[in-house]
Amino acid sequence: MLRDLTIQNYRCFNNFHIDGLARVNLLVGMNNCGKTTLLEAVYLPHYWKLCIYSLIKVILSV
């Protein structure tokens, strides 16, 4: 579970930090304020980690 989040130099966030995250968090804001970007910033590192593990698994099985 994430307890805090720091985003630097990603799309609309130059230097963003939030702490005190709970198990469930509600993102609310006007259109084009960065809600989806924040979700992508959380998701992308995990996605790339899974891709790298899958690639290594394929390479080792050959």
All heavy atoms as TSV, in Angstrom:
chain	resi	resn	atom	element	x	y	z
A	1	MET	N	N	0.838	-1.175	0.000
A	1	MET	CA	C	0.000	0.000	0.000
A	1	MET	C	C	0.887	1.243	0.000
A	1	MET	O	O	1.880	1.309	0.735
A	1	MET	CB	C	-0.899	-0.020	1.233
A	1	MET	CG	C	-1.801	1.189	1.316
A	1	MET	SD	S	-3.023	1.112	2.623
A	1	MET	CE	C	-2.062	1.553	4.023
A	2	LEU	N	N	0.543	2.196	-0.822
A	2	LEU	CA	C	1.281	3.463	-0.865
A	2	LEU	C	C	0.920	4.316	0.342
A	2	LEU	O	O	-0.252	4.469	0.673
A	2	LEU	CB	C	0.930	4.242	-2.128
A	2	LEU	CG	C	1.409	3.683	-3.453
A	2	LEU	CD1	C	0.880	4.536	-4.588
A	2	LEU	CD2	C	2.914	3.633	-3.497
A	3	ARG	N	N	1.928	4.870	0.974
A	3	ARG	CA	C	1.681	5.784	2.086
A	3	ARG	C	C	1.957	7.229	1.680
A	3	ARG	O	O	1.381	8.150	2.233
A	3	ARG	CB	C	2.534	5.395	3.275
A	3	ARG	CG	C	2.284	3.975	3.737
A	3	ARG	CD	C	2.423	3.857	5.220
A	3	ARG	NE	N	2.307	2.471	5.646
A	3	ARG	CZ	C	1.162	1.896	5.961
A	3	ARG	NH1	N	0.052	2.581	5.886
A	3	ARG	NH2	N	1.127	0.645	6.347
A	4	ASP	N	N	2.870	7.393	0.719
A	4	ASP	CA	C	3.134	8.717	0.176
A	4	ASP	C	C	3.562	8.568	-1.276
A	4	ASP	O	O	3.882	7.480	-1.732
A	4	ASP	CB	C	4.198	9.455	0.990
A	4	ASP	CG	C	5.532	8.765	0.947
A	4	ASP	OD1	O	5.711	7.743	1.635
A	4	ASP	OD2	O	6.397	9.254	0.212
A	5	LEU	N	N	3.545	9.667	-2.000
A	5	LEU	CA	C	3.851	9.641	-3.427
A	5	LEU	C	C	4.571	10.918	-3.808
A	5	LEU	O	O	4.161	12.014	-3.401
A	5	LEU	CB	C	2.551	9.517	-4.233
A	5	LEU	CG	C	2.669	9.537	-5.750
A	5	LEU	CD1	C	3.390	8.293	-6.244
A	5	LEU	CD2	C	1.295	9.625	-6.373
A	6	THR	N	N	5.640	10.777	-4.564
A	6	THR	CA	C	6.373	11.919	-5.105
A	6	THR	C	C	6.469	11.746	-6.613
A	6	THR	O	O	6.865	10.688	-7.091
A	6	THR	CB	C	7.789	12.010	-4.497
A	6	THR	OG1	O	7.668	12.135	-3.085
A	6	THR	CG2	C	8.546	13.198	-5.063
A	7	ILE	N	N	6.095	12.777	-7.346
A	7	ILE	CA	C	6.172	12.765	-8.806
A	7	ILE	C	C	7.019	13.962	-9.219
A	7	ILE	O	O	6.737	15.090	-8.820
A	7	ILE	CB	C	4.774	12.869	-9.449
A	7	ILE	CG1	C	3.868	11.752	-8.964
A	7	ILE	CG2	C	4.893	12.858	-10.967
A	7	ILE	CD1	C	2.425	11.908	-9.388
A	8	GLN	N	N	8.042	13.714	-10.017
A	8	GLN	CA	C	8.903	14.794	-10.488
A	8	GLN	C	C	9.018	14.736	-12.001
A	8	GLN	O	O	9.289	13.672	-12.571
A	8	GLN	CB	C	10.293	14.689	-9.863
A	8	GLN	CG	C	10.280	14.905	-8.379
A	8	GLN	CD	C	11.671	14.760	-7.780
A	8	GLN	OE1	O	12.519	14.057	-8.301
A	8	GLN	NE2	N	11.886	15.451	-6.673
A	9	ASN	N	N	8.805	15.863	-12.635
A	9	ASN	CA	C	8.984	16.020	-14.079
A	9	ASN	C	C	8.210	14.997	-14.898
A	9	ASN	O	O	8.760	14.345	-15.790
A	9	ASN	CB	C	10.472	15.972	-14.447
A	9	ASN	CG	C	11.259	17.042	-13.728
A	9	ASN	OD1	O	10.788	18.157	-13.567
A	9	ASN	ND2	N	12.434	16.707	-13.280
A	10	TYR	N	N	6.947	14.822	-14.594
A	10	TYR	CA	C	6.084	13.937	-15.371
A	10	TYR	C	C	4.835	14.707	-15.754
A	10	TYR	O	O	4.036	15.090	-14.889
A	10	TYR	CB	C	5.726	12.675	-14.585
A	10	TYR	CG	C	4.885	11.692	-15.371
A	10	TYR	CD1	C	5.414	11.034	-16.470
A	10	TYR	CD2	C	3.569	11.447	-15.039
A	10	TYR	CE1	C	4.659	10.148	-17.206
A	10	TYR	CE2	C	2.800	10.560	-15.765
A	10	TYR	CZ	C	3.348	9.917	-16.849
A	10	TYR	OH	O	2.593	9.046	-17.583
A	11	ARG	N	N	4.699	14.946	-17.040
A	11	ARG	CA	C	3.575	15.686	-17.612
A	11	ARG	C	C	3.326	16.995	-16.877
A	11	ARG	O	O	4.170	17.867	-16.876
A	11	ARG	CB	C	2.337	14.809	-17.679
A	11	ARG	CG	C	2.509	13.643	-18.631
A	11	ARG	CD	C	1.214	12.968	-18.876
A	11	ARG	NE	N	1.413	11.846	-19.784
A	11	ARG	CZ	C	0.443	11.104	-20.222
A	11	ARG	NH1	N	-0.794	11.323	-19.852
A	11	ARG	NH2	N	0.696	10.115	-21.035
A	12	CYS	N	N	2.179	17.137	-16.225
A	12	CYS	CA	C	1.841	18.426	-15.598
A	12	CYS	C	C	2.439	18.591	-14.200
A	12	CYS	O	O	2.278	19.643	-13.584
A	12	CYS	CB	C	0.325	18.607	-15.548
A	12	CYS	SG	S	-0.527	17.398	-14.529
A	13	PHE	N	N	3.142	17.588	-13.701
A	13	PHE	CA	C	3.718	17.658	-12.352
A	13	PHE	C	C	5.216	17.919	-12.433
A	13	PHE	O	O	5.983	17.071	-12.864
A	13	PHE	CB	C	3.480	16.345	-11.589
A	13	PHE	CG	C	2.041	16.049	-11.315
A	13	PHE	CD1	C	1.388	15.023	-11.969
A	13	PHE	CD2	C	1.333	16.808	-10.401
A	13	PHE	CE1	C	0.055	14.745	-11.713
A	13	PHE	CE2	C	0.001	16.541	-10.134
A	13	PHE	CZ	C	-0.640	15.508	-10.795
A	14	ASN	N	N	5.633	19.096	-11.998
A	14	ASN	CA	C	7.060	19.393	-11.932
A	14	ASN	C	C	7.674	18.805	-10.674
A	14	ASN	O	O	8.693	18.143	-10.711
A	14	ASN	CB	C	7.302	20.896	-11.974
A	14	ASN	CG	C	6.967	21.474	-13.318
A	14	ASN	OD1	O	7.107	20.817	-14.331
A	14	ASN	ND2	N	6.488	22.706	-13.336
A	15	ASN	N	N	7.048	19.080	-9.553
A	15	ASN	CA	C	7.508	18.563	-8.269
A	15	ASN	C	C	6.287	18.438	-7.370
A	15	ASN	O	O	5.813	19.417	-6.809
A	15	ASN	CB	C	8.550	19.497	-7.655
A	15	ASN	CG	C	9.229	18.858	-6.478
A	15	ASN	OD1	O	9.090	17.669	-6.229
A	15	ASN	ND2	N	9.979	19.655	-5.740
A	16	PHE	N	N	5.776	17.227	-7.225
A	16	PHE	CA	C	4.532	16.981	-6.496
A	16	PHE	C	C	4.779	15.936	-5.419
A	16	PHE	O	O	5.421	14.918	-5.668
A	16	PHE	CB	C	3.461	16.478	-7.469
A	16	PHE	CG	C	2.177	16.076	-6.811
A	16	PHE	CD1	C	1.247	17.027	-6.439
A	16	PHE	CD2	C	1.899	14.741	-6.573
A	16	PHE	CE1	C	0.058	16.659	-5.832
A	16	PHE	CE2	C	0.717	14.353	-5.974
A	16	PHE	CZ	C	-0.207	15.321	-5.601
A	17	HIS	N	N	4.284	16.182	-4.228
A	17	HIS	CA	C	4.401	15.214	-3.132
A	17	HIS	C	C	3.101	15.202	-2.344
A	17	HIS	O	O	2.529	16.251	-2.062
A	17	HIS	CB	C	5.560	15.567	-2.201
A	17	HIS	CG	C	5.698	14.605	-1.064
A	17	HIS	ND1	N	6.294	13.368	-1.208
A	17	HIS	CD2	C	5.290	14.678	0.211
A	17	HIS	CE1	C	6.245	12.733	-0.054
A	17	HIS	NE2	N	5.634	13.513	0.832
A	18	ILE	N	N	2.647	14.014	-2.022
A	18	ILE	CA	C	1.470	13.856	-1.176
A	18	ILE	C	C	1.766	12.743	-0.183
A	18	ILE	O	O	2.356	11.726	-0.534
A	18	ILE	CB	C	0.201	13.561	-2.011
A	18	ILE	CG1	C	-1.031	13.563	-1.126
A	18	ILE	CG2	C	0.331	12.276	-2.774
A	18	ILE	CD1	C	-2.340	13.521	-1.893
A	19	ASP	N	N	1.411	12.976	1.074
A	19	ASP	CA	C	1.583	11.929	2.073
A	19	ASP	C	C	0.269	11.731	2.816
A	19	ASP	O	O	-0.691	12.453	2.607
A	19	ASP	CB	C	2.729	12.241	3.038
A	19	ASP	CG	C	2.584	13.579	3.717
A	19	ASP	OD1	O	1.574	14.263	3.505
A	19	ASP	OD2	O	3.486	13.945	4.481
A	20	GLY	N	N	0.224	10.733	3.649
A	20	GLY	CA	C	-0.992	10.431	4.383
A	20	GLY	C	C	-2.028	9.698	3.547
A	20	GLY	O	O	-3.221	9.789	3.815
A	21	LEU	N	N	-1.554	8.970	2.521
A	21	LEU	CA	C	-2.489	8.206	1.699
A	21	LEU	C	C	-3.065	7.052	2.506
A	21	LEU	O	O	-2.386	6.454	3.331
A	21	LEU	CB	C	-1.779	7.670	0.452
A	21	LEU	CG	C	-1.289	8.724	-0.532
A	21	LEU	CD1	C	-0.448	8.076	-1.620
A	21	LEU	CD2	C	-2.456	9.467	-1.137
A	22	ALA	N	N	-4.318	6.750	2.256
A	22	ALA	CA	C	-5.003	5.669	2.962
A	22	ALA	C	C	-5.207	4.494	2.012
A	22	ALA	O	O	-4.766	4.515	0.862
A	22	ALA	CB	C	-6.338	6.168	3.496
A	23	ARG	N	N	-5.926	3.502	2.487
A	23	ARG	CA	C	-6.207	2.333	1.661
A	23	ARG	C	C	-7.091	2.701	0.479
A	23	ARG	O	O	-6.950	2.174	-0.616
A	23	ARG	CB	C	-6.881	1.280	2.523
A	23	ARG	CG	C	-6.897	-0.046	1.914
A	23	ARG	CD	C	-7.298	-1.097	2.907
A	23	ARG	NE	N	-7.657	-2.287	2.177
A	23	ARG	CZ	C	-8.305	-3.289	2.670
A	23	ARG	NH1	N	-8.670	-3.258	3.924
A	23	ARG	NH2	N	-8.595	-4.321	1.927
A	24	VAL	N	N	-8.012	3.621	0.683
A	24	VAL	CA	C	-8.881	4.137	-0.376
A	24	VAL	C	C	-8.735	5.651	-0.395
A	24	VAL	O	O	-8.817	6.297	0.654
A	24	VAL	CB	C	-10.361	3.749	-0.127
A	24	VAL	CG1	C	-11.253	4.375	-1.168
A	24	VAL	CG2	C	-10.526	2.243	-0.105
A	25	ASN	N	N	-8.491	6.216	-1.579
A	25	ASN	CA	C	-8.320	7.661	-1.736
A	25	ASN	C	C	-9.210	8.139	-2.867
A	25	ASN	O	O	-9.385	7.445	-3.867
A	25	ASN	CB	C	-6.857	8.001	-2.041
A	25	ASN	CG	C	-5.947	7.534	-0.920
A	25	ASN	OD1	O	-5.843	8.169	0.091
A	25	ASN	ND2	N	-5.319	6.389	-1.108
A	26	LEU	N	N	-9.753	9.308	-2.741
A	26	LEU	CA	C	-10.651	9.881	-3.736
A	26	LEU	C	C	-9.951	11.037	-4.437
A	26	LEU	O	O	-9.481	11.971	-3.781
A	26	LEU	CB	C	-11.933	10.372	-3.048
A	26	LEU	CG	C	-12.985	11.002	-3.937
A	26	LEU	CD1	C	-13.530	9.968	-4.920
A	26	LEU	CD2	C	-14.109	11.551	-3.082
A	27	LEU	N	N	-9.856	10.953	-5.758
A	27	LEU	CA	C	-9.266	12.027	-6.553
A	27	LEU	C	C	-10.396	12.852	-7.158
A	27	LEU	O	O	-11.209	12.321	-7.919
A	27	LEU	CB	C	-8.397	11.464	-7.675
A	27	LEU	CG	C	-7.204	10.615	-7.259
A	27	LEU	CD1	C	-6.515	10.053	-8.482
A	27	LEU	CD2	C	-6.246	11.436	-6.430
A	28	VAL	N	N	-10.424	14.115	-6.847
A	28	VAL	CA	C	-11.468	15.003	-7.342
A	28	VAL	C	C	-10.800	16.253	-7.886
A	28	VAL	O	O	-9.864	16.781	-7.292
A	28	VAL	CB	C	-12.443	15.399	-6.203
A	28	VAL	CG1	C	-13.509	16.345	-6.698
A	28	VAL	CG2	C	-13.059	14.170	-5.576
A	29	GLY	N	N	-11.290	16.725	-9.031
A	29	GLY	CA	C	-10.748	17.956	-9.580
A	29	GLY	C	C	-11.394	18.294	-10.905
A	29	GLY	O	O	-12.132	17.490	-11.481
A	30	MET	N	N	-11.132	19.481	-11.366
A	30	MET	CA	C	-11.642	19.949	-12.645
A	30	MET	C	C	-11.000	19.133	-13.771
A	30	MET	O	O	-10.003	18.445	-13.571
A	30	MET	CB	C	-11.306	21.434	-12.842
A	30	MET	CG	C	-11.868	22.347	-11.762
A	30	MET	SD	S	-13.636	22.512	-11.860
A	30	MET	CE	C	-13.783	23.489	-13.336
A	31	ASN	N	N	-11.562	19.254	-14.957
A	31	ASN	CA	C	-10.989	18.603	-16.135
A	31	ASN	C	C	-9.575	19.118	-16.376
A	31	ASN	O	O	-9.279	20.293	-16.167
A	31	ASN	CB	C	-11.838	18.882	-17.373
A	31	ASN	CG	C	-13.162	18.159	-17.329
A	31	ASN	OD1	O	-13.355	17.240	-16.543
A	31	ASN	ND2	N	-14.081	18.577	-18.179
A	32	ASN	N	N	-8.710	18.205	-16.820
A	32	ASN	CA	C	-7.346	18.555	-17.205
A	32	ASN	C	C	-6.506	19.105	-16.045
A	32	ASN	O	O	-5.651	19.954	-16.242
A	32	ASN	CB	C	-7.373	19.567	-18.371
A	32	ASN	CG	C	-6.073	19.585	-19.131
A	32	ASN	OD1	O	-5.361	18.590	-19.185
A	32	ASN	ND2	N	-5.742	20.719	-19.708
A	33	CYS	N	N	-6.742	18.597	-14.846
A	33	CYS	CA	C	-5.938	19.065	-13.709
A	33	CYS	C	C	-4.892	18.035	-13.272
A	33	CYS	O	O	-4.092	18.325	-12.387
A	33	CYS	CB	C	-6.823	19.464	-12.534
A	33	CYS	SG	S	-7.626	18.090	-11.715
A	34	GLY	N	N	-4.921	16.804	-13.859
A	34	GLY	CA	C	-3.875	15.833	-13.571
A	34	GLY	C	C	-4.320	14.591	-12.829
A	34	GLY	O	O	-3.475	13.823	-12.369
A	35	LYS	N	N	-5.602	14.339	-12.705
A	35	LYS	CA	C	-6.077	13.145	-11.994
A	35	LYS	C	C	-5.594	11.864	-12.676
A	35	LYS	O	O	-5.047	10.979	-12.022
A	35	LYS	CB	C	-7.608	13.145	-11.902
A	35	LYS	CG	C	-8.192	14.327	-11.133
A	35	LYS	CD	C	-9.701	14.278	-11.090
A	35	LYS	CE	C	-10.364	14.317	-12.441
A	35	LYS	NZ	N	-10.328	15.600	-13.131
A	36	THR	N	N	-5.773	11.766	-13.978
A	36	THR	CA	C	-5.344	10.581	-14.721
A	36	THR	C	C	-3.826	10.483	-14.742
A	36	THR	O	O	-3.260	9.385	-14.627
A	36	THR	CB	C	-5.903	10.609	-16.150
A	36	THR	OG1	O	-7.319	10.692	-16.079
A	36	THR	CG2	C	-5.502	9.376	-16.926
A	37	THR	N	N	-3.151	11.592	-14.861
A	37	THR	CA	C	-1.687	11.602	-14.843
A	37	THR	C	C	-1.156	11.059	-13.527
A	37	THR	O	O	-0.182	10.305	-13.500
A	37	THR	CB	C	-1.161	13.030	-15.088
A	37	THR	OG1	O	-1.630	13.476	-16.350
A	37	THR	CG2	C	0.341	13.090	-15.052
A	38	LEU	N	N	-1.793	11.412	-12.434
A	38	LEU	CA	C	-1.388	10.902	-11.127
A	38	LEU	C	C	-1.554	9.377	-11.085
A	38	LEU	O	O	-0.660	8.659	-10.631
A	38	LEU	CB	C	-2.217	11.555	-10.022
A	38	LEU	CG	C	-1.757	11.210	-8.629
A	38	LEU	CD1	C	-1.551	12.482	-7.828
A	38	LEU	CD2	C	-2.768	10.332	-7.940
A	39	LEU	N	N	-2.670	8.870	-11.597
A	39	LEU	CA	C	-2.881	7.419	-11.636
A	39	LEU	C	C	-1.859	6.726	-12.522
A	39	LEU	O	O	-1.349	5.648	-12.186
A	39	LEU	CB	C	-4.298	7.109	-12.120
A	39	LEU	CG	C	-5.421	7.538	-11.190
A	39	LEU	CD1	C	-6.771	7.295	-11.850
A	39	LEU	CD2	C	-5.329	6.837	-9.857
A	40	GLU	N	N	-1.541	7.332	-13.673
A	40	GLU	CA	C	-0.520	6.759	-14.556
A	40	GLU	C	C	0.841	6.730	-13.880
A	40	GLU	O	O	1.598	5.769	-14.042
A	40	GLU	CB	C	-0.428	7.566	-15.846
A	40	GLU	CG	C	-1.600	7.392	-16.767
A	40	GLU	CD	C	-1.532	8.298	-17.976
A	40	GLU	OE1	O	-0.676	9.213	-18.023
A	40	GLU	OE2	O	-2.347	8.087	-18.886
A	41	ALA	N	N	1.174	7.762	-13.140
A	41	ALA	CA	C	2.471	7.820	-12.460
A	41	ALA	C	C	2.592	6.714	-11.419
A	41	ALA	O	O	3.685	6.213	-11.171
A	41	ALA	CB	C	2.651	9.186	-11.793
A	42	VAL	N	N	1.479	6.299	-10.830
A	42	VAL	CA	C	1.502	5.186	-9.882
A	42	VAL	C	C	1.597	3.862	-10.630
A	42	VAL	O	O	2.314	2.952	-10.226
A	42	VAL	CB	C	0.228	5.211	-8.992
A	42	VAL	CG1	C	0.122	3.957	-8.152
A	42	VAL	CG2	C	0.225	6.446	-8.112
A	43	TYR	N	N	0.906	3.747	-11.748
A	43	TYR	CA	C	0.801	2.486	-12.486
A	43	TYR	C	C	2.049	2.148	-13.304
A	43	TYR	O	O	2.486	0.992	-13.330
A	43	TYR	CB	C	-0.423	2.548	-13.399
A	43	TYR	CG	C	-0.536	1.405	-14.359
A	43	TYR	CD1	C	-0.957	0.151	-13.931
A	43	TYR	CD2	C	-0.208	1.563	-15.704
A	43	TYR	CE1	C	-1.060	-0.910	-14.812
A	43	TYR	CE2	C	-0.300	0.509	-16.594
A	43	TYR	CZ	C	-0.734	-0.719	-16.138
A	43	TYR	OH	O	-0.819	-1.756	-17.015
A	44	LEU	N	N	2.629	3.118	-13.977
A	44	LEU	CA	C	3.704	2.857	-14.936
A	44	LEU	C	C	4.919	2.131	-14.367
A	44	LEU	O	O	5.406	1.189	-14.992
A	44	LEU	CB	C	4.127	4.147	-15.631
A	44	LEU	CG	C	3.169	4.640	-16.711
A	44	LEU	CD1	C	3.624	5.986	-17.244
A	44	LEU	CD2	C	3.034	3.633	-17.827
A	45	PRO	N	N	5.442	2.490	-13.213
A	45	PRO	CA	C	6.604	1.735	-12.701
A	45	PRO	C	C	6.291	0.261	-12.473
A	45	PRO	O	O	7.117	-0.609	-12.749
A	45	PRO	CB	C	6.930	2.423	-11.376
A	45	PRO	CG	C	6.367	3.788	-11.508
A	45	PRO	CD	C	5.146	3.648	-12.366
A	46	HIS	N	N	5.095	-0.046	-12.008
A	46	HIS	CA	C	4.713	-1.440	-11.786
A	46	HIS	C	C	4.545	-2.167	-13.117
A	46	HIS	O	O	4.911	-3.331	-13.243
A	46	HIS	CB	C	3.429	-1.518	-10.961
A	46	HIS	CG	C	3.580	-0.905	-9.613
A	46	HIS	ND1	N	4.347	-1.476	-8.622
A	46	HIS	CD2	C	3.113	0.250	-9.093
A	46	HIS	CE1	C	4.324	-0.713	-7.554
A	46	HIS	NE2	N	3.588	0.347	-7.814
A	47	TYR	N	N	4.000	-1.489	-14.109
A	47	TYR	CA	C	3.830	-2.080	-15.429
A	47	TYR	C	C	5.182	-2.435	-16.041
A	47	TYR	O	O	5.377	-3.542	-16.548
A	47	TYR	CB	C	3.067	-1.113	-16.336
A	47	TYR	CG	C	2.998	-1.567	-17.772
A	47	TYR	CD1	C	2.137	-2.587	-18.150
A	47	TYR	CD2	C	3.817	-0.984	-18.737
A	47	TYR	CE1	C	2.079	-3.011	-19.461
A	47	TYR	CE2	C	3.765	-1.402	-20.047
A	47	TYR	CZ	C	2.894	-2.413	-20.408
A	47	TYR	OH	O	2.850	-2.830	-21.702
A	48	TRP	N	N	6.130	-1.511	-15.988
A	48	TRP	CA	C	7.447	-1.765	-16.571
A	48	TRP	C	C	8.170	-2.876	-15.818
A	48	TRP	O	O	8.889	-3.686	-16.408
A	48	TRP	CB	C	8.285	-0.495	-16.602
A	48	TRP	CG	C	7.837	0.391	-17.705
A	48	TRP	CD1	C	7.176	1.578	-17.586
A	48	TRP	CD2	C	7.962	0.154	-19.110
A	48	TRP	NE1	N	6.883	2.082	-18.827
A	48	TRP	CE2	C	7.365	1.233	-19.783
A	48	TRP	CE3	C	8.519	-0.871	-19.866
A	48	TRP	CZ2	C	7.316	1.306	-21.166
A	48	TRP	CZ3	C	8.463	-0.791	-21.238
A	48	TRP	CH2	C	7.874	0.291	-21.871
A	49	LYS	N	N	7.982	-2.938	-14.523
A	49	LYS	CA	C	8.597	-4.006	-13.733
A	49	LYS	C	C	8.065	-5.366	-14.195
A	49	LYS	O	O	8.833	-6.315	-14.372
A	49	LYS	CB	C	8.293	-3.786	-12.253
A	49	LYS	CG	C	8.957	-4.749	-11.322
A	49	LYS	CD	C	8.632	-4.378	-9.886
A	49	LYS	CE	C	9.205	-5.355	-8.907
A	49	LYS	NZ	N	8.874	-5.000	-7.527
A	50	LEU	N	N	6.763	-5.465	-14.425
A	50	LEU	CA	C	6.177	-6.710	-14.917
A	50	LEU	C	C	6.695	-7.058	-16.309
A	50	LEU	O	O	6.960	-8.227	-16.600
A	50	LEU	CB	C	4.659	-6.609	-14.937
A	50	LEU	CG	C	3.967	-6.588	-13.585
A	50	LEU	CD1	C	2.472	-6.323	-13.762
A	50	LEU	CD2	C	4.195	-7.884	-12.845
A	51	CYS	N	N	6.849	-6.065	-17.171
A	51	CYS	CA	C	7.376	-6.308	-18.519
A	51	CYS	C	C	8.798	-6.834	-18.468
A	51	CYS	O	O	9.144	-7.772	-19.188
A	51	CYS	CB	C	7.335	-5.027	-19.348
A	51	CYS	SG	S	5.682	-4.525	-19.828
A	52	ILE	N	N	9.618	-6.261	-17.625
A	52	ILE	CA	C	11.011	-6.690	-17.512
A	52	ILE	C	C	11.081	-8.116	-16.980
A	52	ILE	O	O	11.831	-8.952	-17.497
A	52	ILE	CB	C	11.812	-5.713	-16.625
A	52	ILE	CG1	C	11.977	-4.386	-17.364
A	52	ILE	CG2	C	13.167	-6.299	-16.240
A	52	ILE	CD1	C	12.527	-3.266	-16.530
A	53	TYR	N	N	10.288	-8.437	-15.948
A	53	TYR	CA	C	10.273	-9.803	-15.420
A	53	TYR	C	C	9.804	-10.794	-16.468
A	53	TYR	O	O	10.349	-11.893	-16.584
A	53	TYR	CB	C	9.387	-9.902	-14.179
A	53	TYR	CG	C	10.007	-9.318	-12.936
A	53	TYR	CD1	C	9.225	-8.669	-11.999
A	53	TYR	CD2	C	11.370	-9.420	-12.683
A	53	TYR	CE1	C	9.785	-8.126	-10.852
A	53	TYR	CE2	C	11.932	-8.887	-11.545
A	53	TYR	CZ	C	11.135	-8.244	-10.634
A	53	TYR	OH	O	11.685	-7.711	-9.507
A	54	SER	N	N	8.798	-10.430	-17.251
A	54	SER	CA	C	8.311	-11.323	-18.303
A	54	SER	C	C	9.375	-11.542	-19.370
A	54	SER	O	O	9.562	-12.662	-19.853
A	54	SER	CB	C	7.048	-10.744	-18.947
A	54	SER	OG	O	6.017	-10.661	-18.016
A	55	LEU	N	N	10.081	-10.490	-19.742
A	55	LEU	CA	C	11.138	-10.599	-20.737
A	55	LEU	C	C	12.271	-11.497	-20.240
A	55	LEU	O	O	12.762	-12.358	-20.971
A	55	LEU	CB	C	11.676	-9.208	-21.081
A	55	LEU	CG	C	12.776	-9.148	-22.119
A	55	LEU	CD1	C	12.287	-9.691	-23.456
A	55	LEU	CD2	C	13.267	-7.721	-22.278
A	56	ILE	N	N	12.665	-11.321	-18.992
A	56	ILE	CA	C	13.724	-12.163	-18.419
A	56	ILE	C	C	13.281	-13.628	-18.391
A	56	ILE	O	O	14.069	-14.521	-18.708
A	56	ILE	CB	C	14.103	-11.669	-17.016
A	56	ILE	CG1	C	14.829	-10.326	-17.107
A	56	ILE	CG2	C	14.967	-12.695	-16.277
A	56	ILE	CD1	C	15.051	-9.634	-15.792
A	57	LYS	N	N	12.038	-13.845	-18.039
A	57	LYS	CA	C	11.505	-15.208	-18.000
A	57	LYS	C	C	11.561	-15.858	-19.383
A	57	LYS	O	O	11.932	-17.019	-19.515
A	57	LYS	CB	C	10.073	-15.162	-17.498
A	57	LYS	CG	C	9.531	-16.449	-17.029
A	57	LYS	CD	C	8.141	-16.211	-16.447
A	57	LYS	CE	C	7.718	-17.340	-15.569
A	57	LYS	NZ	N	6.387	-17.140	-15.013
A	58	VAL	N	N	11.211	-15.102	-20.420
A	58	VAL	CA	C	11.250	-15.613	-21.794
A	58	VAL	C	C	12.693	-15.902	-22.209
A	58	VAL	O	O	12.986	-16.952	-22.791
A	58	VAL	CB	C	10.594	-14.612	-22.771
A	58	VAL	CG1	C	10.886	-14.991	-24.210
A	58	VAL	CG2	C	9.099	-14.543	-22.525
A	59	ILE	N	N	13.602	-15.008	-21.890
A	59	ILE	CA	C	15.005	-15.190	-22.261
A	59	ILE	C	C	15.592	-16.426	-21.567
A	59	ILE	O	O	16.295	-17.216	-22.191
A	59	ILE	CB	C	15.823	-13.932	-21.929
A	59	ILE	CG1	C	15.420	-12.788	-22.865
A	59	ILE	CG2	C	17.319	-14.211	-22.034
A	59	ILE	CD1	C	15.989	-11.442	-22.493
A	60	LEU	N	N	15.271	-16.613	-20.309
A	60	LEU	CA	C	15.837	-17.743	-19.569
A	60	LEU	C	C	15.220	-19.080	-19.984
A	60	LEU	O	O	15.832	-20.124	-19.802
A	60	LEU	CB	C	15.652	-17.531	-18.063
A	60	LEU	CG	C	16.455	-16.391	-17.471
A	60	LEU	CD1	C	16.150	-16.226	-15.996
A	60	LEU	CD2	C	17.954	-16.601	-17.680
A	61	SER	N	N	14.027	-19.056	-20.529
A	61	SER	CA	C	13.388	-20.306	-20.932
A	61	SER	C	C	13.832	-20.782	-22.313
A	61	SER	O	O	13.555	-21.903	-22.696
A	61	SER	CB	C	11.865	-20.156	-20.925
A	61	SER	OG	O	11.449	-19.263	-21.953
A	62	VAL	N	N	14.563	-19.939	-23.042
A	62	VAL	CA	C	15.016	-20.312	-24.391
A	62	VAL	C	C	16.259	-21.148	-24.332
A	62	VAL	O	O	17.000	-21.292	-23.504
A	62	VAL	CB	C	15.278	-19.046	-25.260
A	62	VAL	CG1	C	15.930	-19.403	-26.558
A	62	VAL	CG2	C	13.977	-18.329	-25.464
